[in-house]
Amino acid sequence: MKFTDSPVIDLTVNGTKLSIQQDNGSMHVGTSVWPCSLILSKFAERWSTLDSSSSSSTTTTSPNPYAELFDFRRRRGIELGTGCGVAGMAFHLLGLTEIVLTDIAPVMPALKHNLKRNKTALGKSLKTSIVYWNNRDQISALKPPFDLVIAADVVYIEESVGQLVTAMELLVADDGAVLLGYQIRSPEADKLFWELCDVVFKIIRHLHHDYAYEETDVYIFRKKVKKNEVESES
């Protein structure tokens, strides 16, 4: 991979600088840094409960609506389609110390290159795993469920949408959450994605002007209670 031919992306999270090298000339979109991963990282930083005195905590008179969501103590997290690892590294710096960064095999060299490049900032080597969303054995090997599933800019091919939604459903705990950085890349994939997600998840959209970028939004998904589960509880 020719990382030196592409611009380096710097991102400061919780006072620590991450430096991400890209390979924009490769055949795989995962070797580039996309805006959604940066937006999702800044969203998490904005509402982080890691340390009230940290740079990520801004002065506000309003209560933090995401205090429970971003309290990462004793939480397990996983990132789908991590690419160069930006969002996963950011969440680690914000206190999600048990996190697995996943992507397809051809993207792993870019991910591992950037994890090694930022090892001093991260304080340790983060866990990685090759995961294809349609591979149930790979998903099972991760030992779900996870409290938090992270994904950024992963909806762009219509054929993979069903696999992605199924993977999210299998990986996230019943009381967990999916955090999605999203931008429309394909009208067909977009339409199918929201149709399938509406069946499985309750969806909350959030965008804050401090980190807005074009059409990029942040969504929080919570699992819907299935009808048979409601009947069994009544």
Disulfide bonds with the S-S distance in Angstrom:
none
